Amino acid sequence: MMLVYPSYYPDFRCIADRCRHSCCVGWEIDVDAATLALYDSLEGELGDRLRRSIADGHFVQDASGRCPFLNDSGLCDLITACGEGALCDICYEHPRFRHWYSDREEVGLGLCCEAAVDLLLQQTEPIALVSEGEECATAEETAFFEARKELFAIAQDRSAPLTARMERLLELGGVSLPPLDWRTVYLSLERLDEKWTEELQNLRLLAVVPSDFEREFEHLLWYFLYRHLRPDGIAEGVGLAVLSTRVVASLLATGEQTTKRLADLVRQYSSEIEYSDQNPTVLAEKITDFRC
Ligand code: SF4
């Protein structure tokens, strides 16, 4: 079995009480069956508190959307009392995402987490994939990994402007971005936060990225490719990666062009689009429909 991860992955650390957009606020946290059984078996005050705090298989948020175990210092009472081993799968894994193949597991860091965003954007060298262990991939998977490697190389070819790299990616992926009113499309999607709705009011899709941020957008493009390319959906993955990069770049161009604002837009985009059950599919369908 092979484990694959981006070169920056081992440097990730949750910033816990310093996090301004904690994953313990505003998200419904489902507790997996094995952890529910563990919590049911716990005795004493902590066990009672856990059972009081969970209903229908998820933690019951307080009136401001906070997990009942997130304390006023921004720390998790459960970790403080029992360590990370007592966390349910979602809390333990967040913000990691995983893709499984027949003999390989690929892991990445989702960008709804501000620490993961900062880590990605501060990379200077092109991001590489690191692998550990051996694998016996199928012929279809091997072809996919080779095709993806070529797409990564185009995305990271610093001899060309990022705009040209994105055009080349679309060409190689056999896909075009439909000439839609993307502001209306994004405003029609499921949305969580009013601030995101406000940002979208100014969206006008540009083909270029702000020149001062080519390196950051290269990493973002790479991340979207890594996250969304699948063996049975190369065109959709490329289309979604380029569209997502352009949307974030277009939003950045509408206001203050700072690393801080870029990081916030990336986090919002990921939270609103990638962490929705529906939104990536809706966008991929818009791209696919145009191909047909
Ligand atoms: S969003 Fe990221 S940095 Fe913030 S609390 Fe969650 S894992 Fe930690």
Residues whose N, C-alpha, C, O or C-beta is under 5 A from the ligand:
A	BS01	SF4	C14 I15 A16 C19 H21 S22 C23 H94 P95 C112 C113 E114 A115
